[in-house]
Amino acid sequence: MATRGSDEVVRVDADASLDALIHTLTRHAARTLGVEASACSAATVRGCDRWLSAASVAVARCDSVQDRHRLGPRYLVRTTGAPVTVPDVAADDRWPVWSHACRVQGFRSALVVPGTYGHVTVHLSLYSPETPDWSEVTPRALGLAHGIAAVVAARDEIIELAQTMDDLLAGSRSRVVLDRAVGVVMAQRGCDASEALAYLKSLSGAGDAREVAAALVAGAIGVGGPSGGPGPGEPAAGLVGQRDEPAARGGAGSAAGEPTVGGHAVDAPATGRPASVG
């Protein structure tokens, strides 16, 4: 689990808690409904299918065989929106592949019910080794499927809100970097904020000025002279990468402490503002 911020920790814990709740509701669905069976659940969220949970490997195998050809009681429920009961799997010839899988796993009957909450529809399937009276179970199963759908919808809302928060934080951080870069350009080129921003945009071309700003603040590029190109004696690689070279070469700058650019002494601007580098 990432721990970059308290908001992220809470978000990840919330996702895990809701996932665990979905699994618990599905796994104990038969006990909740008072029937001898195993349950599994799947969801359709904005038209996309999503597997949720299964109480056993056997029931997962039976339910998944429907997905290859999109044939079975769960897909009939998706079409009609009404519960589907299969009182005797062996006597039902509507879905031979699914019926065969049920018999192999020892299930004799099944019930599939839908539950909808907002943009989420959950299909709760119950497979039984017996032949219970599904008509008594169906109303309560519908309520349980609706409850699972509500949990899935809540989980999706948390994820969407988290993504929105991440986007807002990323935009805020980008703005801070851009403001810092504008300040650097203003100081080094002797211009106002609007001219500095225009300069950053010109460097980015058709790209994002924030990327150029981030590179500038990080020291990957330098700022040119007042003409927009490299300053007097400034290498094309930029000032930032060159400003420490005189000291590394044994002090190539002037003994009087004159400002240097690319290893060459330069005069301060006529305004009296000291020349700054980086």
C-alpha positions in Angstrom: 0.0 0.0 0.0 1.4 3.4 -1.0 1.7 6.0 1.8 2.5 9.2 -0.1 -0.2 11.0 1.8 -2.9 10.4 4.4 -5.7 10.8 1.8 -4.2 8.0 -0.3 -3.9 5.7 2.7 -7.6 6.2 3.6 -8.6 5.7 0.0 -6.8 2.4 -0.4 -8.1 1.1 2.9 -11.7 2.1 1.9 -11.3 0.2 -1.4 -10.0 -2.9 0.4 -12.8 -2.7 3.0 -15.5 -2.6 0.4 -14.0 -5.4 -1.6 -13.9 -7.5 1.5 -17.6 -6.6 2.2 -18.6 -7.7 -1.3 -16.8 -11.0 -0.9 -18.4 -11.6 2.5 -21.9 -10.8 1.3 -21.4 -13.2 -1.6 -19.7 -16.0 0.3 -22.4 -16.0 3.0 -25.4 -15.3 0.8 -26.8 -18.9 1.0 -26.6 -18.8 4.8 -28.2 -15.4 4.9 -31.0 -16.6 2.7 -31.4 -19.9 4.6 -30.8 -22.2 1.7 -28.3 -25.0 1.0 -26.3 -23.5 -1.8 -23.2 -21.8 -3.0 -23.3 -18.3 -4.4 -21.3 -16.2 -6.8 -21.7 -12.6 -8.0 -20.9 -10.6 -11.1 -21.7 -7.0 -12.0 -22.3 -4.9 -15.1 -21.0 -1.4 -14.6 -21.8 1.1 -17.3 -22.1 -1.7 -19.8 -18.8 -3.4 -18.8 -18.9 -6.9 -17.2 -17.0 -7.4 -13.9 -16.5 -10.6 -11.9 -17.0 -10.0 -8.2 -16.7 -13.0 -6.0 -17.5 -16.7 -5.5 -18.1 -18.9 -2.5 -16.3 -21.9 -4.0 -14.2 -23.0 -7.0 -17.0 -25.3 -8.1 -19.6 -22.5 -8.3 -17.1 -20.2 -10.1 -16.5 -22.9 -12.7 -20.2 -23.4 -13.4 -20.9 -19.7 -13.7 -17.8 -18.9 -15.8 -18.7 -21.4 -18.6 -21.5 -19.0 -19.6 -19.1 -16.2 -20.6 -17.5 -18.0 -23.6 -20.7 -18.1 -25.7 -22.7 -15.7 -23.5 -25.3 -18.3 -22.9 -26.8 -19.3 -19.6 -29.3 -18.1 -16.9 -27.2 -15.1 -16.0 -27.3 -13.8 -19.6 -31.0 -14.4 -19.7 -31.4 -12.3 -16.6 -29.3 -9.6 -18.3 -31.7 -9.6 -21.2 -35.0 -9.8 -19.4 -34.1 -8.1 -16.1 -36.1 -10.7 -14.2 -35.0 -13.6 -11.9 -34.4 -17.0 -13.6 -35.0 -20.3 -11.8 -33.7 -23.6 -12.9 -35.5 -26.2 -10.7 -33.8 -29.2 -12.3 -30.5 -28.7 -14.2 -30.5 -32.2 -15.7 -34.0 -31.6 -17.2 -33.2 -28.2 -18.6 -31.9 -28.2 -22.2 -31.7 -24.5 -22.9 -27.9 -24.3 -22.1 -26.3 -27.7 -22.6 -22.7 -26.6 -21.8 -23.8 -24.8 -18.6 -26.0 -27.7 -17.5 -23.2 -30.2 -18.0 -20.8 -28.1 -15.9 -23.4 -27.9 -13.1 -23.9 -31.7 -13.1 -20.1 -32.3 -13.1 -19.8 -30.1 -10.0 -22.8 -31.7 -8.3 -25.4 -29.0 -8.5 -29.0 -29.9 -9.2 -30.7 -26.5 -9.3 -30.0 -22.8 -9.6 -31.4 -19.3 -9.1 -30.1 -16.1 -10.6 -31.4 -12.7 -9.5 -30.5 -9.1 -10.5 -30.0 -6.1 -8.2 -29.6 -2.6 -9.5 -28.2 0.5 -7.8 -27.5 3.6 -9.9 -25.2 2.5 -12.8 -24.4 -0.9 -11.3 -26.4 -4.1 -11.9 -25.3 -7.2 -9.9 -26.2 -10.7 -10.8 -26.3 -13.0 -7.8 -26.3 -16.7 -8.7 -27.1 -19.5 -6.2 -26.2 -23.1 -7.1 -27.7 -25.9 -4.9 -26.9 -29.6 -4.7 -30.6 -30.0 -3.7 -33.9 -28.8 -5.1 -35.1 -26.1 -2.7 -38.3 -24.0 -3.2 -36.6 -21.1 -5.0 -39.9 -19.1 -4.9 -39.5 -18.5 -1.2 -35.9 -17.5 -1.6 -36.2 -15.2 -4.5 -37.6 -12.0 -2.7 -34.8 -12.1 -0.1 -32.2 -12.8 -2.8 -33.4 -9.8 -4.8 -32.8 -7.6 -1.7 -29.4 -9.0 -1.1 -28.4 -8.5 -4.8 -29.5 -4.9 -4.5 -27.4 -4.4 -1.4 -24.3 -5.8 -3.1 -24.9 -3.5 -6.0 -25.0 -0.5 -3.6 -21.6 -1.5 -2.2 -20.1 -1.8 -5.7 -21.5 1.6 -6.6 -20.1 3.1 -3.4 -16.7 1.6 -4.2 -16.7 3.1 -7.8 -17.7 6.5 -6.4 -14.7 6.4 -4.1 -12.4 5.5 -6.9 -13.8 8.3 -9.1 -13.5 10.9 -6.3 -10.0 9.7 -5.7 -9.1 10.2 -9.3 -10.6 13.7 -9.2 -8.6 14.5 -6.1 -5.4 13.3 -7.8 -6.1 15.4 -10.8 -6.7 18.5 -8.7 -3.5 17.9 -6.7 -1.5 17.4 -9.9 -2.9 20.6 -11.3 -2.0 22.5 -8.1 1.5 21.2 -8.1 2.0 22.1 -11.8 0.8 25.6 -11.1 3.4 26.0 -8.3 6.2 24.8 -10.6 5.0 27.1 -13.4 4.9 30.1 -11.0 8.5 29.3 -9.9 9.6 29.1 -13.5 8.0 32.4 -14.3 9.9 34.0 -11.4 13.2 32.5 -12.7 12.6 33.9 -16.2 11.6 37.3 -14.8 14.8 37.5 -12.7 17.2 36.4 -15.5 15.6 38.2 -18.4 14.5 41.4 -16.7 10.9 41.1 -17.9 7.4 41.0 -16.4 5.3 38.0 -15.6 3.3 38.0 -18.9 6.5 38.2 -21.0 8.0 35.4 -18.9 5.0 33.2 -19.4 5.0 33.9 -23.2 8.7 33.0 -23.2 8.0 29.7 -21.6 5.2 29.0 -24.1 7.5 29.8 -26.9 10.1 27.3 -25.6 7.4 24.6 -25.4 6.2 25.2 -29.0 3.1 23.1 -29.4 3.7 21.2 -26.2 2.9 22.0 -22.6 4.5 25.0 -21.0 4.4 23.2 -17.6 6.8 20.6 -18.9 9.3 23.3 -19.8 8.7 25.0 -16.5 9.4 21.8 -14.6 12.6 21.2 -16.6 13.7 24.8 -15.9 13.0 24.6 -12.2 14.8 21.2 -12.0 17.8 22.7 -13.7 17.6 20.7 -17.0 17.5 23.8 -19.1 18.7 27.4 -18.8 17.2 30.8 -19.7 18.7 32.8 -22.6 19.5 36.5 -22.8 17.1 39.3 -23.5 17.0 38.4 -27.2 15.5 35.0 -26.5 18.6 33.1 -27.6 21.7 32.1 -25.6 23.2 35.0 -23.7 26.7 36.4 -24.4 29.2 33.6 -24.3 26.4 31.2 -23.1 26.7 27.6 -24.4 23.6 26.2 -26.1 23.2 23.7 -23.3 21.9 26.5 -21.0 23.1 28.5 -18.1 22.0 26.1 -15.3 24.3 23.3 -16.5 27.2 25.7 -16.9 27.1 28.0 -13.9 29.4 26.0 -11.7 32.0 25.2 -14.4 34.3 28.1 -13.6 34.8 26.9 -10.0 35.3 23.3 -11.3 38.0 24.5 -13.7 39.9 26.4 -10.9 38.0 29.8 -10.9 37.9 30.9 -14.5 35.8 34.0 -13.5 37.2 37.4 -12.6 39.1 37.8 -9.4 36.9 40.7 -8.5 33.9 38.4 -8.3 32.3 39.5 -11.5 29.3 37.4 -12.6 30.2 34.9 -15.2 28.2 33.0 -17.9 29.6 29.9 -19.5 33.0 30.8 -18.1 33.1 34.4 -19.4 32.8 37.5 -17.3 29.8 39.7 -18.2 28.7 43.2 -17.3 25.7 43.7 -15.1 22.6 45.2 -16.9 22.3 49.0 -17.1 19.4 48.9 -14.7 21.7 48.2 -11.8 20.2 44.8 -11.2 23.0 42.2 -10.7 23.2 39.6 -13.4 21.8 36.3 -12.0 22.4 32.9 -13.3 20.1 29.8 -12.6 
